[in-house]
Amino acid sequence: MSILYFNITIIILWLLSALADYGQSCYVWQLKEYRLDRLRDYGSTLSGKKFFHSRLVFKRPLIYSALFLLLPLNLNLLNITLAVMLLIDLAYNLKAYLGRNLLHPKFTVKSAALIFISLIIEGILFLFFFNYYLILILLALRWFIFSAIAIIAKLPTYIAKLIYLKIAEKKLLKFNQLIIIGVTGSYGKTTVKNFLTQILSGKYKVIMTPENINTEIGIAKFIIKNNFSDYNIFAVEMGTYKIGEIAKICRMVKPKIGVLTAISEQHLALLGTIKNIQTAKYELLRSLPEDGLALTNSDNKYCREYLADLKCQIKTFGFNNEFNPNCLIKDAIAHENKIDFTVINNGQINISAPVIGVHNSLNIAPAILIGSFLNLTDQEIIKACDKLKLPPRVLQAYAYGKSLILDDSYNANPEGFSAALNVLAGYRGRKKIVITRGMLELGQSSRSWHEIIGKKIGQTADELIIISEDSASDLKKNAGDIKIIIEINPEKLLEIIKNFKSDNCVILLENRLPEKINHELKV
């Protein structure tokens, strides 16, 4: 009986260990959208290198492989060794769980299926052979087992994606009344989509892809789930990590109007060159029919470059009169809770919008042009702009005790970061604090951009809190004499932030924060 109890204990410990390991493996793959290109880019960062040298991926496999090779063929010794190793696993994972540091994925059908398949494969191998030596090998290879399953699963996922896209394409063809507007760009696309929807909703029934859903499969699922019979306009945000992805979305939704907000080095790590980024983003404008409308930012040289190649009507917007924009933005003034500006567009319109940041006039301008194209009057546009709201986590201002939070945590690009710092600079007589993990997927330009932003932070803020090792040294380099704190532990970071609640300060949040921090700041 003692052997039976021992084996049952081993199985329970094995299951707990496997669930934790496959959960952590799935978390990383899910975070990188199960894409090898994004996983490779993650491996080039300090946090990625730290993960790939972690206990799960490197240290434990090395130890277990050594045990496998060095342990004598003694069953009792092997049993005791395995039990000890699994108990160490239990203690390690329990400590991480209690400290809320045990990584786990968001529950989806795909994440649950991948973890379940990994458990089943390992369980079958263990039970079929019931060899404790084999368990040591399986324990050593869990990250690689899960990764292999995630890669193999791409084939059925790809087939399922094609089916989803075809179903969505056929469904949209039934709604002849629907005008489809695509929005893409290196930054600003979510804000433009939201402004566009709000302005057009005064005259039309508008539906848009929610939040940051902008991939072909995400858009396809949204189309399949929704009924478009009562809508006139469908605004679709389009994102990309490689050439050809926006073209696939366009073949599915067939946009008549397309907005290219801007082209910058965002996602340079994945697309390789600014020319590739330009090619990928331009797929939207090149897909438009001859009776369609292309809109883009004339201030951005990469957006201007290929406009002459388009067959459809073209309208541009911008601050610089040198490039003859159809919608010229003038006299933009930022107030604490609103912006005022004038647009010259077949006449002059004075706009007042309750949003933060002069740069948002560039996000409102294409919506004004589309509104005019779809027969909204100037007064209807002015009235709609007077009620505009920014999307969540885009320069949202709210109180935190005596402090003010500027939540720009959706942002992860240099231009947006710089614009947010301009807004922060406008607050006088209050301590200014920036909390950031830095910017992502900038490739070889990452260091220079972080040094540039770090310098601007030093000129704008009184204190900088960096919450990721990846960007710390580059942000610090040119930040000058301001107070700088590097804190990557969420619990310690939470305690630092709580101290600001009684201060008269303005706190700018840039890029993603730990969930417990978001929860604290919005209580």
C-alpha positions in Angstrom: 0.0 0.0 0.0 2.9 2.4 0.8 4.0 2.1 -2.9 0.5 2.8 -4.1 0.3 5.9 -1.9 3.7 7.0 -3.0 2.7 6.7 -6.7 -0.5 8.6 -6.1 1.4 11.4 -4.4 3.9 11.5 -7.3 1.0 11.7 -9.8 -0.6 14.6 -7.8 2.7 16.4 -7.6 3.4 15.8 -11.2 0.0 17.2 -12.2 0.4 20.4 -10.2 3.9 20.8 -11.6 2.8 20.2 -15.2 -0.2 22.6 -14.9 2.1 25.4 -13.6 4.8 24.8 -16.3 2.4 24.5 -19.2 0.5 27.5 -17.9 3.7 29.6 -17.9 4.7 28.4 -21.3 1.3 29.2 -22.7 1.4 32.7 -21.1 4.5 33.6 -23.1 3.2 32.2 -26.3 -0.1 33.8 -25.9 1.5 37.1 -25.0 3.3 37.0 -28.4 0.1 35.9 -30.1 1.5 32.4 -30.8 3.8 33.9 -33.4 7.4 32.8 -33.9 8.4 36.3 -35.2 7.2 38.0 -32.1 8.7 35.3 -29.9 12.1 35.8 -31.6 11.9 39.5 -31.0 11.0 38.9 -27.4 14.2 36.8 -27.1 16.3 39.9 -28.1 15.0 41.9 -25.1 16.4 41.7 -21.6 13.2 40.3 -20.2 13.1 37.8 -23.0 16.7 36.7 -22.4 15.9 36.4 -18.7 12.9 34.2 -19.5 14.9 32.0 -21.8 17.5 31.6 -19.1 14.9 30.9 -16.5 14.3 27.8 -14.4 11.6 26.6 -16.7 13.4 26.9 -20.0 17.1 26.5 -19.1 18.1 25.9 -15.5 15.8 23.0 -14.6 16.3 21.2 -17.9 20.0 21.4 -17.3 19.7 20.1 -13.7 17.3 17.3 -14.6 19.4 16.2 -17.6 22.4 16.0 -15.3 20.4 13.9 -12.9 19.2 11.6 -15.6 22.8 11.0 -16.7 24.4 10.8 -13.3 21.8 8.9 -11.2 22.7 5.2 -10.8 20.1 2.6 -11.9 18.6 2.4 -8.4 14.8 2.6 -8.3 14.6 3.7 -4.6 17.1 6.5 -5.1 15.3 7.6 -8.3 11.9 7.6 -6.5 13.2 9.8 -3.7 15.0 12.1 -6.1 11.9 12.6 -8.2 9.7 13.2 -5.1 12.2 15.8 -3.9 12.3 17.6 -7.2 8.5 17.7 -7.5 8.2 19.0 -3.9 10.7 21.7 -4.9 8.5 22.5 -7.9 5.5 22.7 -5.6 7.2 25.0 -3.1 8.5 27.2 -5.9 5.2 27.5 -7.7 3.3 28.0 -4.4 5.6 30.9 -3.5 5.1 32.4 -6.9 1.3 32.0 -6.6 1.1 33.5 -3.2 3.2 36.4 -4.4 0.9 36.7 -7.5 3.9 36.1 -9.7 2.9 32.8 -11.2 2.5 33.4 -14.9 -0.7 32.1 -16.4 -2.5 32.7 -19.7 -5.9 34.3 -20.3 -8.5 31.6 -20.7 -9.4 31.0 -24.3 -10.4 27.9 -26.2 -6.9 27.8 -27.8 -4.9 28.3 -24.6 -7.0 25.6 -22.8 -6.7 23.2 -25.7 -2.9 23.6 -25.9 -2.4 23.1 -22.2 -4.8 20.1 -22.2 -3.0 18.5 -25.2 0.4 19.0 -23.5 -0.9 17.4 -20.3 -2.4 14.5 -22.1 0.7 13.8 -24.2 3.0 13.9 -21.1 0.5 11.9 -19.1 0.1 9.2 -21.7 3.9 8.9 -22.0 4.3 8.7 -18.2 1.4 6.2 -17.6 2.2 4.1 -20.6 5.8 3.6 -19.7 5.5 4.4 -15.9 9.2 5.1 -15.8 10.5 7.7 -13.4 13.5 8.2 -15.6 11.1 9.3 -18.3 9.5 11.8 -15.9 12.8 13.5 -15.5 13.2 13.9 -19.2 9.6 15.2 -19.5 10.1 17.7 -16.7 13.3 18.9 -18.5 11.5 19.4 -21.8 8.2 20.9 -20.9 8.8 24.3 -22.5 9.9 22.5 -25.7 7.0 20.1 -25.6 4.5 23.0 -25.4 6.3 25.0 -28.0 6.3 22.1 -30.4 2.6 21.6 -29.9 1.9 25.4 -30.4 3.9 25.3 -33.7 2.1 22.1 -34.9 -1.2 23.6 -34.0 -0.6 26.5 -36.4 -1.6 24.2 -39.3 -5.2 23.6 -38.1 -5.3 27.1 -36.8 -4.4 28.4 -40.3 -7.1 26.2 -41.9 -9.6 27.4 -39.3 -8.6 31.0 -40.0 -9.2 30.6 -43.8 -12.6 29.2 -43.0 -13.4 32.1 -40.7 -12.2 34.7 -43.3 -14.3 33.1 -46.0 -17.4 32.9 -43.9 -17.0 36.6 -42.8 -16.4 37.7 -46.4 -19.5 36.0 -47.7 -21.6 37.4 -44.8 -20.5 41.0 -45.5 -21.5 40.6 -49.2 -25.1 40.3 -48.1 -25.1 43.9 -46.7 -25.1 46.1 -49.8 -26.0 49.2 -47.8 -22.8 48.9 -45.7 -20.0 51.4 -46.3 -16.8 49.9 -45.0 -14.0 52.2 -43.7 -10.6 50.8 -43.0 -8.2 52.5 -40.7 -4.5 51.6 -40.4 -1.2 53.3 -39.5 1.8 52.9 -37.2 -0.1 54.9 -34.5 -3.4 56.7 -34.0 -5.6 54.2 -35.7 -7.7 53.3 -32.6 -8.3 56.9 -31.8 -9.2 57.8 -35.4 -11.6 54.8 -35.6 -13.3 56.0 -32.4 -13.5 59.7 -33.5 -14.8 58.6 -36.9 -17.5 56.5 -35.3 -18.6 59.2 -33.0 -18.7 61.9 -35.7 -20.6 59.8 -38.2 -23.1 58.5 -35.6 -24.9 61.8 -35.6 -26.3 61.0 -39.1 -25.6 57.2 -39.7 -25.8 54.0 -37.7 -22.2 53.0 -37.3 -20.6 49.9 -35.9 -16.8 49.5 -35.3 -14.4 46.8 -34.4 -14.0 47.0 -30.6 -10.9 48.1 -28.7 -7.7 46.8 -30.2 -9.2 44.0 -32.4 -7.4 44.6 -35.6 -6.1 41.2 -36.9 -7.8 39.2 -39.7 -9.0 36.5 -37.4 -10.2 39.0 -34.8 -12.1 41.0 -37.4 -13.5 37.8 -39.0 -14.9 36.6 -35.6 -16.4 40.0 -35.0 -18.2 40.0 -38.4 -19.5 36.5 -37.8 -20.9 37.3 -34.4 -22.7 40.5 -35.4 -25.7 41.5 -37.5 -25.1 44.4 -39.8 -28.5 44.7 -41.3 -29.4 47.9 -39.3 -26.0 49.6 -39.9 -24.9 52.0 -42.6 -21.2 52.1 -41.8 -18.6 49.6 -40.5 -15.3 51.1 -39.3 -12.5 48.5 -39.3 -9.2 48.9 -37.6 -6.4 47.1 -39.4 -3.1 46.1 -37.8 -0.2 44.2 -39.2 3.1 42.5 -38.2 4.1 41.4 -41.7 3.5 42.3 -45.4 0.2 40.8 -46.7 -1.8 40.8 -43.6 -3.7 44.0 -44.3 -4.3 42.8 -47.9 -6.0 39.7 -46.5 -8.3 41.9 -44.3 -9.1 44.1 -47.3 -10.0 41.1 -49.4 -12.4 40.0 -46.6 -14.1 43.4 -45.8 -13.6 45.2 -49.2 -13.3 48.8 -47.8 -14.5 51.7 -49.9 -12.8 54.3 -47.7 -9.3 54.0 -46.2 -7.4 56.1 -43.7 -3.6 55.8 -43.3 -2.9 57.8 -40.1 0.9 57.7 -40.1 4.0 55.6 -40.9 6.8 55.3 -38.4 9.3 52.8 -37.1 6.8 51.1 -34.8 7.0 47.3 -35.4 10.4 47.7 -37.1 11.6 44.7 -35.2 9.0 42.5 -37.0 8.8 44.1 -40.4 12.5 44.8 -40.7 12.7 48.1 -42.6 10.7 51.3 -42.8 10.1 50.4 -46.5 8.4 47.2 -45.5 6.3 49.0 -42.9 5.3 51.4 -45.7 4.5 48.6 -48.1 2.4 46.8 -45.4 0.4 49.9 -44.4 -0.2 51.0 -48.1 -2.0 47.7 -48.8 -5.2 49.4 -47.4 -5.0 52.3 -49.8 -4.1 50.2 -52.8 -7.1 47.9 -52.2 -9.6 50.8 -52.6 -12.0 50.8 -55.6 -11.9 53.6 -58.2 -15.0 55.3 -56.6 -13.4 55.0 -53.2 -11.6 57.5 -51.0 -8.1 57.4 -49.6 -7.1 59.7 -46.8 -3.7 60.2 -45.3 -1.4 62.5 -43.3 0.4 64.8 -45.7 2.9 65.8 -43.0 4.3 62.2 -43.0 6.7 61.7 -46.0 6.1 57.9 -46.0 2.4 58.5 -46.3 2.8 61.0 -49.2 5.2 59.0 -51.3 2.9 56.7 -53.3 -0.3 58.7 -53.4 0.1 59.3 -57.1 -0.1 55.6 -57.8 -3.7 55.3 -56.4 -6.7 55.2 -58.7 -9.3 56.4 -56.2 -10.0 59.9 -54.9 -7.4 61.2 -52.5 -7.7 63.6 -49.6 -5.0 64.6 -47.2 -4.8 66.3 -43.8 -2.0 68.0 -41.8 -0.5 71.0 -40.1 2.0 71.9 -42.9 0.7 74.1 -45.7 3.7 73.3 -47.8 2.2 69.9 -48.8 -1.2 71.4 -49.7 -3.4 69.2 -47.5 -7.2 69.2 -48.3 -7.8 69.7 -44.6 -5.3 72.2 -43.2 -5.1 72.4 -39.4 -4.4 75.8 -38.1 -4.3 77.7 -34.7 -4.4 74.5 -32.6 -4.5 75.4 -28.9 -4.4 72.9 -26.0 -6.3 73.6 -22.8 -6.4 71.4 -19.7 -9.4 69.5 -20.8 -10.0 70.4 -24.5 -8.4 71.5 -27.7 -9.5 74.3 -30.1 -8.4 74.4 -33.7 -9.4 75.6 -37.2 -9.6 73.4 -40.3 -9.5 74.8 -43.8 -11.6 72.4 -45.9 -13.6 74.1 -48.7 -14.1 76.8 -46.2 -13.2 77.3 -42.6 -14.5 75.4 -39.6 -13.7 76.2 -36.0 -13.5 73.0 -33.9 -13.6 72.6 -30.2 -13.2 69.1 -28.8 -13.1 67.9 -25.1 -10.0 65.8 -25.6 -6.4 66.2 -24.4 -3.5 67.1 -26.6 -3.0 69.2 -29.7 -1.9 66.1 -31.7 -5.5 64.8 -31.5 -6.5 67.4 -34.1 -4.6 65.1 -36.5 -6.8 62.3 -35.4 -10.0 64.3 -35.8 -9.1 65.7 -39.3 -9.7 62.5 -41.3 -13.0 62.0 -39.6 -14.0 65.6 -40.6 -13.0 64.8 -44.3 -15.0 61.5 -44.3 -17.9 63.3 -42.7 -17.9 65.9 -45.6 -17.5 63.1 -48.1 -20.6 61.4 -46.6 -22.6 64.6 -46.7 -22.5 65.8 -43.1 -22.9 69.5 -42.8 -20.3 71.7 -41.1 -22.7 72.2 -38.2 -23.2 68.5 -37.8 -19.5 68.0 -37.7 -18.9 70.8 -35.2 -21.7 69.5 -32.9 -20.2 65.9 -33.0 -16.7 67.2 -32.3 -18.0 69.0 -29.2 -18.8 65.6 -27.6 -15.8 63.5 -28.6 -14.3 61.1 -26.2 -10.9 59.4 -26.4 -10.8 55.6 -26.3 -9.8 53.9 -23.0 -6.2 54.2 -21.9 -5.5 57.0 -24.4 -4.7 60.1 -22.5 -7.5 59.6 -20.0 -7.3 62.0 -17.1 -8.8 61.0 -13.7 -8.1 61.7 -10.0 -6.1 59.5 -7.8 -6.4 61.0 -4.3 -4.8 64.5 -4.6 -3.0 63.4 -7.7 -4.0 63.4 -11.4 -3.5 60.3 -13.6 -2.8 60.8 -17.3 -3.5 57.2 -18.5 -1.8 56.7 -21.9 -1.0 53.1 -21.2 -2.4 51.9 -24.6 0.4 53.8 -26.3 3.7 52.1 -27.2 5.2 54.3 -29.9 7.7 57.2 -29.9 5.4 59.8 -31.5 2.6 59.1 -29.1 5.0 59.1 -26.1 6.4 62.4 -27.2 2.9 63.9 -27.6 1.9 62.7 -24.2 5.0 64.4 -22.7 3.9 67.6 -24.4 0.6 67.3 -22.6 2.4 66.6 -19.3 4.5 69.7 -19.8 1.4 71.9 -19.8 0.7 71.2 -16.1 2.2 73.9 -14.0 2.8 74.0 -10.3 2.5 70.2 -9.8 5.2 67.5 -9.5 5.4 65.6 -12.8 6.0 61.8 -12.8 6.4 59.4 -15.7 5.8 55.7 -15.2 6.8 53.5 -18.2 8.2 50.2 -19.4 9.4 51.9 -22.5 8.4 51.2 -26.1 8.2 47.9 -27.9 9.2 46.4 -31.3 11.4 49.2 -32.5 14.2 46.9 -33.6 17.6 48.4 -34.2 16.1 51.9 -33.5 15.0 51.0 -30.0 18.1 52.3 -28.3 18.2 55.7 -30.1 14.4 56.2 -29.6 14.6 55.5 -25.9 17.5 57.9 -25.5 15.5 60.6 -27.3 12.4 60.0 -25.2 14.6 59.8 -22.1 16.0 63.2 -22.8 12.5 64.7 -23.3 11.4 63.1 -20.0 14.4 64.8 -18.3 13.3 68.1 -19.7 9.6 67.6 -18.8 9.2 65.5 -15.7 10.6 65.6 -12.1 10.7 61.9 -11.6 10.9 58.8 -13.9 9.8 55.3 -12.8 11.0 52.5 -15.1 9.2 49.2 -14.8 11.1 47.1 -17.3 14.8 46.2 -17.5 14.6 46.3 -21.3 14.6 50.1 -21.6 16.1 51.2 -18.3 19.7 52.0 -19.4 18.6 53.8 -22.6 15.9 55.9 -20.9 18.3 56.9 -18.1 21.2 57.9 -20.4 20.0 61.4 -21.4 17.4 62.0 -18.6 19.6 64.4 -16.7 19.4 64.9 -13.0 15.7 64.0 -12.4 15.0 61.3 -9.8 14.9 57.9 -11.5 13.6 54.7 -9.9 13.8 51.2 -11.5 11.3 48.9 -10.1 10.1 45.7 -11.9 8.5 44.0 -8.9 4.7 44.8 -9.1 4.3 44.6 -5.3 7.0 47.1 -4.6 5.8 49.3 -7.5 2.4 49.3 -6.0 3.7 50.6 -2.7 5.6 53.4 -4.5 2.5 54.5 -6.4 0.3 54.5 -3.2 2.6 57.1 -1.8 1.6 59.5 -4.6 -2.1 59.4 -3.5 -1.5 62.2 -1.0 0.7 64.3 -3.2 -0.2 67.1 -5.6 1.3 65.5 -8.7 0.5 64.5 -12.3 1.4 60.9 -13.2 1.8 60.0 -16.9 1.4 56.2 -17.5 3.0 55.1 -20.8 2.6 51.5 -22.1 1.2 48.5 -20.4 1.2 48.2 -16.6 0.7 45.2 -14.2 -3.0 44.5 -13.6 -2.7 45.1 -9.9 -1.4 48.7 -10.6 -4.3 49.3 -13.0 -6.7 48.1 -10.4 -5.2 50.4 -7.7 -5.2 53.5 -9.8 -8.8 53.1 -10.9 -10.3 52.3 -7.5 
